[in-house]
Amino acid sequence: MFKFILKRILMVIPTFIAITFVTFALIHFIPGDPVEIMMGERGLTPEVHQQMMKQLGLDLPLYQQYFNYIGNVIQGDFGESFRTQQPVLREFFTLFPATFELAFFALFWSLIAGITLGTIAAVKKDSWISHTVTAMSLTGYSMPIFWWGLILILYVSPWLDLPQGGRLEDSFWIDTPTGFMLIDTWLSGVPGAFWNAIKSLILPSIVLGTIPLAVITRMTRSSMLEVLGEDYIRTAKAKGLSYTRIVIVHALRNALIPVVTVVGLIVGQLLSGAVLTETIFSWPGIGKWIIDAISNRDYPVLQGAVLIIATIIIVVNLTIDLLYGVVNPRIRHQ
């Protein structure tokens, strides 16, 4: 087991190095001059431009900028935003609760709905129910996030009286010490604030969770069909156990093992999908922060955000990989 864990951890190191290099290279090849965007072209003399380039460290060769950046990251310094002059790490953790809250609820409902629909589709194999679930999951997977978001804003929001953007309506004034709106509105005691925060989560979490729902549904259906054909399931049927108990107690528990491994990939999809979702719904989280940084050529923010998000995804996948090795001894032996 120790060798298995060590091998998985060592595999993370080259992945992390590759991410830092590719991210740094791609971001620095984005067209546009960050100094001109910060200062504006009017009144920007060559002397001031050169001084700002030197102050920001952009006058150094790219390889030197890269090694300086890596050295600072190792010390926990992700630099300061060109636009706000605030530490990138501080800005990230200020905005992260909004994205975490959105991603958590998107994953929560997509897991419950996906496992339920996938199980029903497998149990009702070759029926109209199974075909409908399969078609819906394929549609959900291929549907563009921005289009789906606009449909909900234009038609579902007015129909159900749901907020079209933001985490809380402007009529509510509360302190946000934790950054998690549901917790803060609950603690505030302001009438209606908590319910409004929940309503504000509904549309963006539906949009963000649609693709994970499709993936989980198809994975659960495929895994359940395989498990339902195993010998121990036929033995359970021969013993006279009810079909409901066979499905829930024996089949579903084993069918969920492959689904767990997909969660790591889904976390990455949620964080990347948050970029578009937060922009559509004016959700003040990491995704919207990244879009603003791209517009302003804010290199430290882009590098820091991508690196931190990549680290989160790597850690989540590593944890799931290790847990999968615990529940499935064959993986450890391989």
Stockholm file with secondary structure:
# STOCKHOLM 1.0

chainA/1-334         MFKFILKRILMVIPTFIAITFVTFALIHFIPGDPVEIMMGERGLTPEVHQQMMKQLGLDLPLYQQYFNYIGNVIQGDFGESFRTQQPVLREFFTLFPATFELAFFALFWSLIAGITLGTIAAVKKDSWISHTVTAMSLTGYSMPIFWWGLILILYVSPWLDLPQGGRLEDSFWIDTPTGFMLIDTWLSGVPGAFWNAIKSLILPSIVLGTIPLAVITRMTRSSMLEVLGEDYIRTAKAKGLSYTRIVIVHALRNALIPVVTVVGLIVGQLLSGAVLTETIFSWPGIGKWIIDAISNRDYPVLQGAVLIIATIIIVVNLTIDLLYGVVNPRIRHQ
#=GR chainA/1-334 SS CHHHHHHHHHHHHHHHHHHHHHHHHHHHTSSSCHHHHHHCSTTCCHHHHHHHHHHHTTTSCHHHHHHHHHHHHHTTCCCBCTTTCCBHHHHHHHHHHHHHHHHHHHHHHHHHHHHHHHHHHHHTTTSHHHHHHHHHHHHHHHSCHHHHHHHIIIIIHHHHTCCSSSSSCTTCCCCCSSSCHHHHHHHHCCTTHHHHHHHHHHHHHHHHHHHHHHHHHHHHHHHHHHHHTSHHHHHHHHTTCCHHHIIIIIIHHHHHHHHHHHHHHHHHHHHHHHHHHHHHTTCCSHHHHHHHHHHTTCHHHHHHHHHHHHHHHHHHHHHHHHHHHHHCHHHHHC
#=GC SS_cons         CHHHHHHHHHHHHHHHHHHHHHHHHHHHTSSSCHHHHHHCSTTCCHHHHHHHHHHHTTTSCHHHHHHHHHHHHHTTCCCBCTTTCCBHHHHHHHHHHHHHHHHHHHHHHHHHHHHHHHHHHHHTTTSHHHHHHHHHHHHHHHSCHHHHHHHIIIIIHHHHTCCSSSSSCTTCCCCCSSSCHHHHHHHHCCTTHHHHHHHHHHHHHHHHHHHHHHHHHHHHHHHHHHHHTSHHHHHHHHTTCCHHHIIIIIIHHHHHHHHHHHHHHHHHHHHHHHHHHHHHTTCCSHHHHHHHHHHTTCHHHHHHHHHHHHHHHHHHHHHHHHHHHHHCHHHHHC
//
